[in-house]
Amino acid sequence: MNVHDIHAKKDAAVLADLRAASTAVEPPEGLDPVAMATRAVRTVRRRRVVATVTAGVAAVVLTGAGIGVAGTIYADRQEPLPGTVKTTSESAPSTDSPSPEPTAEPTPEPSDVPTTYLETGGGTLPVLPGVERGVVEGPGAAPYILGGLWYEVPPGGWIAVGDVNAGGVAGWLAPDHPEAWAMGENGTIDDMDATIELRNVFDVAGWTAPAKDSGATTLDIEGADLVVIEQHAREGKVRPATITIRSGDEGWIIDTRFTANAEGDEMLRNFVGNLWLKEAGEPDWYLPEFSAPVLGAIERGIPAGWVRTEHNGLTFAVPEGWTSKKTEGEFSPGVEWTGPRVMYVEPGIDQETLGMWTDATAEEKARAAEAKDVAERVYVQGGKPGGNWWTPSGSPGSQMIDVPGADYAEVIPTAHNVDGETDYYWVDIYIHQEDQGENLFLVVEFDGDEQGLADLHTFLGTLDFRR
């Protein structure tokens, strides 16, 4: 599982789904119960108005060594495979960006700018110019992994084609793709020309680099022994490109169909600039938006100034000054406690996106357009008594904790980061009362400063499920 952010309207729909799932608690048949929490991290992105969100998922250390991505297990890091060797040549030809008008491909002209070459796949190719590593284009960009390759979908409401986490194929449609809303997650890549199509393949032994003067370029991706970027002749308003990457016995073929103009050219460079291989480890330029923190020791008890409360047999405490409200539930009512501290501001949906909401009322659009202060909170949803529904998630950062009266208590913490610093903590808790007792699901959010982290630990220490 990876971290996701699709379209603003889809975000709202998924959030509604999440609320519905969390109120039901009992997962539908065939659903991994932990997915309810992970979807909140993957699909409902929190955004700050005052800060640029850096996209990605990487390890963060709070109290000890933490690794991972919410819902994705990292393998032990290994030494990278043999890399490429850099060379430089003066006044070598370079390829200009295509014109936005449907004209013939520009003829390469000599340039006074030195062209860097790399040895790759047994050949030598010029490096694709103008690539910046880890470019953050704005909130909403999302990282995914296919095999051992991390890639990033551009921001702006891209639509998944089928299940991009299913295995060897992943596909994405730009929001303005003619089939974006018609197909989306119900379609397959074979049904359309996906804006981004990725295939993870293993018959790669015979791959070689094209000729040095073929027009293909390359890029230095640590751990890759072959990287080839081929920009093809334009097709109407798009200029297709194929990116071929090999690392040992594993390979990837990526076809992109970005617009044939400066914007699409920049999008291609930003896309390849965010590629990295899991086996080589997170590169220095990679800043996480979501990460899996490791929690410290939890001390039991309710401190002075905290208010003790109870829901479905689970007692816990919240800081003084918090307020509560009832929420709906399928088996029993839920409860949400909200604090006075605002963690971040969630901006409203932009007018361009709202214009696509043909089935929404004016009142719904007005509410969606409003920016919202998001405060610290504790949400608890009760289920019905019975056997333990929860099984260990295996998620990086997942931690089993001792809760009196519970025979299962799993905590899955996630940190949301802005510019490399923690913005807020989102923690999902799955807990089952011993002796065929209640199954509960909790969502806990605290601010990302030292006080918020301390309050999070304090809250966990107040949990008590004894009868």
Beta strands, then each sheet from edge to edge (+ up, - down):
strand 1: 85-89
strand 2: 115-120
strand 3: 123-126
strand 4: 142-146
strand 5: 149-153
strand 6: 159-161
strand 7: 169-173
strand 8: 196-201
strand 9: 226-231
strand 10: 238-247
strand 11: 250-259
strand 12: 276-277
strand 13: 290-291
strand 14: 306-311
strand 15: 314-319
strand 16: 323-327
strand 17: 334-346
strand 18: 372-382
strand 19: 399-400
strand 20: 406-418
strand 21: 421-433
strand 22: 439-447
sheet 1: 1+ 2- 3+
sheet 2: 4+ 5- 12+
sheet 3: 6+ 7- 8+ 11- 10+ 9-
sheet 4: 13+ 20- 19+
sheet 5: 13+ 20- 21+ 22- 18+ 17- 16+
sheet 6: 14+ 15-
end
